Amino acid sequence: MSKCPIMTATNGSPIPDNQNSMTAGPRGPLLAQDWQLFEKHASFNRERIPERVVHAKGSGAYGKLTITGDISKYTKAKVFEVGKETECFLRFSTVAGEKGAADAERDVRGFAVKFYTEEGNWDIVGNNTPVFFIRDPYKFMDFIHSQKRDPRTNLRSGTAQWDFWSQSPEALHQITILMSDRGQPATYRHLNGYGSHTYSLINDDGERYWVKFHFKTEQGHKTNTGEQVAEIIGNDRESHQEDLFNAIENGDFPKWKLKVQIMSEDEAEKTSYNPFDLTKVWPHSEFPLIEVGTLELNRNPENYFAEVEQAAFTPANIVPGIGHSPDKVLQMRILSYGDAQRYRIGANHQHLPVNAARCPVHNYQRDGAMRFDGNGGGSVNYEPNSFEGPIEDASAKEPAVQISGDADRYDHRDGNDDFTQAGDLFRIMPKDEQNRLMDTIAGAMAGVPSSITDRQIEYFMKADVEYGVGIANRLDKS
Ligand code: NDP
């Protein structure tokens, strides 16, 4: 007796023959009544959901966050209680390429983690870089268009990239990271993750502290040279996926130390830079890293589509004791990530197993396409009500954030230093890394009109004269 279950159509009825379609005679045409055949094709035609516009290609795994350092004076979040273990799901990704892009390409890497805490899901939707190319979300679409395919040639365009960057001095810091060795990580295991934005922590006394989250790789940094990348991509477009999957499958669980930088509200008034500016880091010498715990990945998903492709992250997902900040890009992402997931997966995407909270969820949201979780059953669907429906909990209220100012469109470049921190990064690099950085930038600028490269070189010059001169010299030679 075979142990295989009986194959069925989606309505549950047995499939009598999965090899031969129904035809009028052995040579004849198909019959419209072969509903099993049509169901199979119709399902296949709908297998793909819209690809993410950015971060399309990704790899994911489950794991746990274990807290070892006490930060209870800054936050009441239960996920941070010493000794606490919280299940999580981490999706790594490349950013600019499409779903078929090669993993090893030079790019920023996404580092998005969903912590299934007992107080709700907390998502950090970060990158392997502590900063980003823009500081005003109004420019995000323009930035991404300049990095993706040219509308006419359908090719990536160095001219478009540098045209945008050379008119966006705030991008310089992130360009320096992207074009450095760390722009070509060897694997997803060998890179840091950063929350990038400033968030807040809120303690039991209702006091707020600003915070930056860092995930430092325990595997060490490992990067590829340009030659290695060319060779890897020639043989294998899935090198990061393969590495992560196999490491976990072999019990070699990758780990990251979770560290935080903390800034008081008073200190935030005094920094020379805007601490809510996504193009800036907080120098470690002023705001030292505090070790909080370890994130370990230890379980591969069983089904890539169900768990990685349908994984939906949003920085809107926070829990009591963790809050947002006035960072403009974060503010927009709070809205736009959920919006993108509702378009990509649907109104009820948060009920899918990979996205669902592990704690009870009670509210009055109902219906919508593909509502598959019982939809609240017969329970009351409005509030206030007299039937013991869920009620609000004032203890979850955040302390007020002081906001003032006249509503206007303020020039975010006015008086903003876009050069010092990019120069700081250049200056901490050893000479050989500086040389590789400048070689890479000059190579990426090949064929770009000099009206654009001249504009960009001025920025490198302002960050560090050696940086600017080094690139200018390389371009003259080429
Ligand atoms: P520190 O000397 O205290 O730290 C330097 C930081 O730079 C380390 O976090 C290191 O990461 C990281 N780093 C080293 N090489 C690269 C690279 N090629 N690309 C990206 N990051 C790299 O410096 P400061 O805090 O004073 O900051 C100096 C500069 O370092 C900043 O302008 C910024 O560009 C960069 N940096 C700063 C971070 C911060 O949060 N302060 C975070 C990341 C980068 P690791 O420890 O993993 O080797």
Residues whose N, C-alpha, C, O or C-beta is under 5 A from the ligand:
A	BS01	NDP	P130 I177 S180 D181 R182 N192 V281 W282 P283 H284 S285 Q421 A422 D424 L425
